[in-house]
């Protein structure tokens, strides 16, 4: 006899939502994680009265009222609006690209002037069929915006020149002809008061939790404990990289406390020049309008993923998408194991999409679906 109905591998948002829904249905769940904490990449901890996003900033945003009502049952959310700034050498700009950005860049005031400026720059390039990401981006936003706000940041993120990246990576670059610094267009957005870890703690009430437990290292004995397994780790690792390793980008964080109450005036500042080694600085206290006497910042350094590092961003180019499809075919034939989440599905998810996908998976389990998603 199995001791649990479900073994949930990794206690991130996807696994936590799934476990919560299964427990509501009267199922028993064992939730394990190789890290020493729950909540995956949305893990937050408190230092000097400030909630720190250890694995980078996470701002919940959605247009889906059902998802918003679902997540807010676990915590009160503040009214934080993401309005990052961008620094290019000695110039400071609003993000996303909007009339405040264009007014600072060109000394213009009206949307008509901004549109004319961008179109003039695009026309002068004579690009018809973009051959790479650089040409694609130039065709979307013109020379000035690309040079100052896109090129260096993108090259740091990907670790290679824009001219060496395929054009399809950038399908669009949002340009707003309004004086609106809200990064997201979603109706509902904010940060949970007290951090994300408390949300996951509430979701996992009723589950047994084992930390510092590596599923793949103890797979045989752990599989004996449950009837079903939800695996949210790296799908290629699950199959011992039998078709080869999928590619990811990783991030290194450098966090420090500073003896000042306000370091940069907002939560997020992007550094878009390539010669600056980090992509952005996060000042954590501003996510919750903190008034603490000191502040804590994190610099983010993009890096190539290597074995043993944390995989953050799937590289969904043609080669890796084809490779993933092979692993997905293997996964579709599993009888006891289901795959989910950013690593299990090899795709980037915003948090609202994580919640929606986990709810769909949970509903599918309850209905007895057999289709791999």
C-alpha positions, 0 to 999 in steps of 0.5 A: 500500500502506498502511503500518499496519493501524490508525491509532489516534486519541488515546492514552488508555486506550481507544486504548491497550487496543485498540492493545495487543490489535491488536499481539498479533494481529500488526497494525501500529499508528500511535497519534497524539495532539494532546497532548504526552503519552500516556495521555489523561485518566489521564495522571500525571507526577511532581513532588517525588516525588509522582505527579500526576493532571493531569486529575483523580483516577482510582481503578480499581475493578471487580467484574469479575475478568477486567478486574482481572487484565487491568489488573494485568498492566501494573502493581502496584496498591496497596490504596488505598480511596477514602474522601472527606470533604465540607465544608459551611461549617464542618461536616465529613462522611464520604462516601458518605452512611453512618452516620458521616455521619448520626451527625455530622449528627443525633447518632444511632447506629443505622440505624433512627434514620437511616432514620426521620429520612430518612423523616420529612423525605421525608414532610414534603415531600409530593412525589409526582411530582418536577418537577426534580432538586431535588425528585427528590433531596429525595425520595431523601434528605430535606432535610438531606442534600440541602441540605448535601451534594447541592445546592451540589455539584450546582449547581457541577457543572452550572453551574445551579440544581438546580430548573432541571435535569431530574429524570432526571439523578439516578435514585438517591443511594446511602445506606448504613446501615453505618459504611463509608466506602468510596466504591465497592462494587467488590471490586477497587480501587486505584491503580497504583504509579508512576502510570497513564502507565507502564501506557499505556507498556507497552500501547503497546509495539510501536506507533509513537507521534506526539504533538502531532498533530491528526488532524482537521487532517491527516485526509487525509494520515493516513488514507492511512497505515492500512487502518483507523482507530479514532477516539476523539475527539469524534464531532461534531467528526469530522463537522464539527458538521454536526448541531450541537455536543454539550454537555459540562461541562469542568473547570479545575485549579489545582495548587500545591505546599505547604510542608507534609507533609500538607494535608488528611489524605486524598486527596479532600475535596469542598466542597459549599457553592455559594459555594466556587467549586471542587468538591473538592481533591485531595491527590495524595500520599495516593493512594500513601501518600506521605511526602514533605516537601512536598505537591501539591494540585489544586483542581477548578473546573467550567466550561461547555465551549466550543470549544477547551476539554477536554470532560470529561463528556457531558451525556446529557440528552434533547436531546443523546442525540437529537443523538448518535443522528444522529451514531451513524447516520453512524458506523454507515455508515463502512467504514474508521473505527470510533468508541470511548471517552468522546468517540466514544461520547458517554457517561461511562465508568468505567475498567473499562468503558473497558477492557471496551469496548476489548477488545470492540471489538478482539475484534469487529475480529478476528472481522470484526464490522460492528456499530457500538457 
